[in-house]
Amino acid sequence: MFRKLLIVSILLLLAIGIGGYFVVKSFTPVGIFKSAVVQEQIKKKIGDEKMEILNLAPALLGFSKPVTYLLLFQNNTELRPSGGFIGVYAVVRFDKGKTELLKVEGTEVLDKNASADWKPEPPAILKKHLKVDRWYFRDANWSPDFSESAKKALELYQGEGGVMAGEIDAVASITPTVVEELSKLTGPITVDGIEFTGENITEKLEYEVEYGYDEKGLHFLERKNILKPLMLEFLSKLKKSGWSNFKAYLDSVQKLAEEKQILVYSVNPDLQKSLDEKDWTGRVKNTSGDYLLWVDANLASLKTDHAIERNLDYKITPRADSRLVASVEMVYNHTGKFDWRTSRYRTYARVYAPLDSELISASGTMKWDRAPGPGEIDQGEELGKKWFGAFIAIEPGQTGRLSFSYLLPNTISEQIKNGSYTLFVQKQSGLPEMGLTINTKFGTTTNTILRADKKFEFYVD
């Protein structure tokens, strides 16, 4: 899936530090990049607030020593917990800013060639709904914490005998959203009479590779011939406009990183710490107050997430015994219809809440995609949180609702008694946006569009 974007995946290397690349490509020693004269010139171009991004560029782009990346293309039109289905991977080496592509292919190729004896146990839900007998590399990102999913990806990649498996320095990821946004800056690209823009590149390229080649009378093995001229033209435009439009690229990359469309994990603890501080690693946050994260996993729904509108509703209601009942409901509006990339939406959803939360009930759960009766409600502890999970399916043109009610820990009740309550809401990595409604039942209602993680502070009289 999305093998057509193999070379596009290399844009992660630009996305991680695209500004840094254009600035430092003419310098070799790291010392030159860090010199006062060079730093001052960069500041004049981009401003002080962007310098922290560029200061990581030497380490990320292999100026100190070569860096080898396992690059994941997470397709967010087929949403998975840490960003999207991993349809394509690449192994890329950076050496002083120069890029060497060592391997690129669809994940199904690696999974198919794995040893028959390599059978790590998959998550129960994948085993149940996808009928898999092992944990495949393509399904590595089951944790909503990208750093944890990256570790699992490395483990499975090594277990399946991936190229350079023992020499990977970092795992990085981009979604189609990154490609689309950068394409808006490069401008339209025309290849074989087809115009690709930031608005249509994902859908149009997929159609050309999956169906358009046949209409042109091309052999199946020739269906990807359009990729090379397209990406060469794309990269050529990036290079030409890189310095003149430098700040716009850097602003776009920073925004995409904040929205968790670009994610990085380093096996180097010091670099990982710096990336964590920049919030580029997709970590599930440790919080002392209330917490909320809703995580969807598209299970055999094609690319249907492009047609799903979401609104998350969160309410807190006090009981007579002073315990607090949290009710969280996701409303899925399926705006699509059955076609070549859209189907009924099948998702296994989990809500992450503060540790020690206690499940009361759930509604809207299903056994499988066309079984309206209530399904199983799962629960567990992970990443310092309590989670509750269930399956639901939504037909095209319909609206589906899935909700969970649970008791919040007494520590949250104490915060409210003390006159201060905070709620940290995290957006699932890869999800472009969702509507969010918060009703605390002690005088505050909030309606917003959640595009990045956000902390809400409520002061209680």
N, C-alpha and C positions, 0 to 999 in steps of 0.2 A: 504494500500500500504506500502510495506517494513515492514510489521509486523514481518518478519523474523529477522529483526535487532533490536528487542525489547531490548534484553539484551545488544546488542552492544551499544545502546544509553547510557548505564551506563558509557561507556568510556569517555563521556564528563567530568565526574567527574575526570577522570585521565587527560583528555586533558586540563582542566582548570588549573590544577596544578599538573600534573603527577610527575614532579620532586619534588615538595613540599611534595607530598604524600609519596614518597619513602624515603625522608629525614626525615620527621617528624613523621612517623608512630610509631616510638619507643618512642617518647616523648609525654607527656601529657600537661604540662603547656606551654602556649604560651611564657612565660618568658624564658624557656629553649631554645626554638627555636630562640629567639631574642638575646640570650646571645652572648657576644663577641667571646667566644671560639667556639660555634657552627657556628656562622656566618662566622668566619674565615675558618673553615674547609669546609664549603659549597663553599666559594669563591675559594678555592684551587681546588675544583672539577669542578666548572662550569665557573668561571670567574666573575668579577664585573658586567659585562653587563647583566647577567641573574638574578642578585639578586633582581631586582625590581619585577620580576615575582614571585619569591618564597616568597617575603615579603607579598604578598597578600594571600598566601596559608592559613594562620591561619583563616582569615576571610571567605575565600571561602569554606574551608573544615570543618568549624564548630568547631574549637578549642576553640574559645571564648564562643560560645553558639551554639546550634543546628541550622542548616540552612536547610530549605526545598526548593527544586528546582522543578519548573515545567520545565521538560526537553522536548525539541522539536527536533524531528529528521526531518530535512529539506532535502528532497530528491532533490539534484541538477541535477539529470537526468530528473527531471520534474520541471524546474526552475520556481520560483515565486519571487516576488519583493525583499524579504529580504533573499533569500537563496534557497528555494525549497519547494515543496508541503509538508505539514505537514501530513505525513501518520501515524505517531506513536507518542505517547507522553508517558511520564512517570512522576511519582511523586517520588522523591528521597530525603531522609534525610541524612545529614552528621552530625555526632556527634563525635567530636575529631578524625576525619579522618575515622571513621567507616561508612559504607554505609548501609542504610536500604531502600529497594525497597518497596514502599507503594502501587504503582499502576502502571501498564503498560498495554496498549492496543492500538488498532487501533483507530484513531480519528473518524472513521465512527461509532464506537460503541457509543461513547459519544454523537455525533451529533444525532444519531438515537434515543437515549433515552432522549433527551432534551424535556422539556415541550412543548406541542403544542402551548402554549400561548407565548412562548419566540420567538419573530420574529423580531430581529433587522434588519433594512434595509441594504441589501448588497450593495457593490459598483455597479454602473449601469452596468459596463462591465461584471461582474460576473453574474448578473441577465440576461443580454442579451445573453451571449454566453454559459453559463452553465445551464441556466434555473432554477436557485435556487430561492426559495421564501423567504430566510432569510440569514443572515450572519452567516455561520457556523464556528465553531472553527477551522476546517481544513483549512479554507480560511482566517485565521486571519492576515496573513502576507502580506497584500496588500500594505503596505507602504514600500518603499525601505530602510527606516531608521529602523534598527532592534529594537531600543529602543521603537519606536512608535508601531511597530508591536507586540512587547512583551507586551506592555500595553493593546493593543487590545486583544491579546491572553488571558491575565488575565481576562479582562472584559467578554469575551465570555465564558471562562472556568467557571467563577463564575455563569454566567447566565444559563449555561447548567447543573449546579449542580455537577461540578467536585469534586472529593475527595480532601479534605484538601484545598478547594478553598480559604478559608479565612485565611490560614496560610502560603501562599507561600511567601518566602523571595526573590526569584530570579527566573528569566526565563533564560534558557541557551539553546544553540542549537549546534548541529554538523551536518555535511553532510556526505554522503558516502565517500567523499575524505579523511576525518579524519580516518575512519576505514581502508581504503586502505593503507594509509601512515604508520599507526601504525603496520599494518600487515606485511609491508615490513621489519620492525625492529624485529618483533617476529620470522619471518621465516615461512615457510610453515606449515600448520596444516592439518593433515589427519584425517578425521572422516568418518566412514562407507565406507572406501575405496575411498573416494573423497578427493583430495588434493586442499586445498584452499590457495591462495597466495594473496599478495597485489594487483596483477594485475587482479585477477579473482573473488575475494570474493563477490563483489556486484552482478555481473551478474550470477555467478554460484549458489550462495545461493538463489537468487530470482527464478532461474529456478527450483532448487530442491524443493522449497516450493510451487511454483505455478504449476509445471508440473511433476517434477521428482518423487514425491511421488506416483503418479498414475502409473507410469511405474514400480515401485517397488511393486505394488499391495497393497499399504497402503490405509487405509480409509482416507477420507478428514480430519477427526478430528485428524489424526496421522501425518499430513503433516509437522508439526513443531517439530517433535520428534528429529530432527537433531540439533536443536538449542542448547539445554542444553549441550550435550557433546562438541559441537563445541566451545561454549563460555567458558565453564570450561577450556578447553585446551588452549584457547586463553588467558584468564586471568592468567592461571598458567604460561604460557610463559612470559607474561608481568611482573609478580612478580619476576620470576627467573632472568630475564635479566635487571630488573629495575635499580639496582644500578650499575652493571658492565657496562651497556650501558646507564647510566643516562644522560650524556650530549647529546647523539644522540636523545633520547626521548625529552629532553627539547628543543633542536634545532628544532626538527620536530614540536613540539607544537607551538613554537614561530612563525615559518614560516606559519603554518596553521592559526594562529590567525591574522597574518599580511595580509594573503590572504582572510580573512573573511570567513573561513570555520568553525571557532569556534567563537561563539558570546555569550555575557553575558549581562544581564540587572538585576540590583539590585533595589529593592524598597527602600533600604537604601540610602539616598541622598549622604552621605559621601563616601560610598563604590562605588556608581555609578560614583561619580566624579573621584575617583581613576581609575576606569575602563575606563572612557572616556579619561583620560590622557594617558592611555596605548593604546588607540585606539582599545579596544576589544569589543566595543558596537555597531559597525556598524552604527554609526551616519552619516547622510548626513552633509557634512562639510559646515560651514559658511565661505565664502571667500569674499575678497574685489575685486578680479580681475575676470577674465573670469572663467566660470565653465561649466563642461560637465559630465553628467551621463546618460547612456543609460540603461533602465530597461525593461527586458522581463518578460512576464507572460505566461507560457505554459498553454493553455486552451484546455484540452481534447486531448493532443497529446501523450498520453502514456508516455514512458520514452525517448522520441525522442531527448532530449537535448544532450544525449551522442553522437549523430551522427551529431550535428550541429557545423560547424566551423564559427567563426565570425571575421569580420574585420570592424572596425569603422573608417570612413574617415571624418575628420573635416577640413573645409576650412573657411578662413575669407577673404572677398573681399571688398575693399572700394568702395563706390558709389561716384558719382560726387558731392553730397551734403555733403560728409565727413562722412556719416553714414556707419556703418559696417554691411555687410550681412554675417551671419554665415550659413553655409550649413553643415549638418551632415547626413551622410548616413551609414546605417548598411548593410553590404553584408552578407547574410546567405548562406552558402554552405552546402546543405543537403547531407551528404555522405552515408546515410543509404538506406535501402530498406524496404518494408513492411514486418514485421515479428511480433513475439509475443510481442515485446516491442517497436516497431518503427512504426510510422505512418507519414502522412503528418504533417508538423510542423505548428501548429496554435499558434500564439503569439499576445498578445496585448502589443505593445511596447510604452514606453514613454521616451522622452528625457527631461532631466532637465537642464535648462539654467538659467542665471542670472535673477533675478527679473526685471521686466519692459522690458524684451525682447518682440518683437512683431512678431507674425506669419505672414509670407508672403505666403508660399505654402507648399504642401507636395506631394510626388509622391510614387507610389507603394502600396497605401492603398487599402484595399478590404472590401467588406461588410461582407462576411463570407468566409469559406474555399475554395469554388469553384466558387466564384463570382468575375471575373476579373475586373469588373467595380470599379471605385473609391468609397472608403468607407468614413465614417465620420471621421473628424479630431476634436478631443477633445482638450481642453486646460483648464488650471486652475492654481491656486497658492497653493503651499504646501511647508512646511519646508523652507520658505524663498526663494523659487525658483519659476520660471515660468516653467510649463511643457506643452508639446504637445504630444498627443497620437493618435495611430491608430492601426488597425488590419491588419495582413498580414498572408498568409499561403504559405508554400513552399512544393512542392511535393518531394518525395525521388529522389535523383539523380539530382535535379535541384538547381539553384541558385536564390535566391530572394533578392530584394533590396527595402529598405524603407528609404525615406529621408525626412527631414524637412529643410526649409529655414526660417530664421527669422532675424529681425533687433536686433542687440545688443544694450544695453542701451548706452546713451551718455557718461557715466562714463568710459566705456571701450575705447571709441574713445579718450577721454582725456588722458588715460594712454598711449596710443600709441603716441599721440602728445608729451607727456612728455618724450618719449624715453624709456619707460619701460612697458612691457606687460607681464602678467602672466596668465597661464591657469592651473587650477586644474582639473584633470580628475579622477573621481572615478570609480572603477570597481564595478559592481553589486555584492553584497554578494552572495557567493555560486558558482559564475561563476569561473571555473578554470583559464581561461585566454582568451584573445582575441587579435587580431591584431589591431594596432592603427596607423593611418597615420594622421599627422598634417601638413597642408599647410597654413601658415599665410598670404601668398601673399605679405609679406614685407621682403622677403629674407630668410625665414627659412622653411625647410621641415624636418619632423621627422618621422621615421618609427620605431616602437618598438612593443614588445609583452607586453601587460599590464596584470600583475599578481597581482598587488596591486595598491592602490591609488598612484598617482604621480603628482607632481607639476612641470610644465615646465615654465622656465623663458626665455623670449626673450628680447634682448636689441636692440632697434630700433635706427638706425642712423638718 
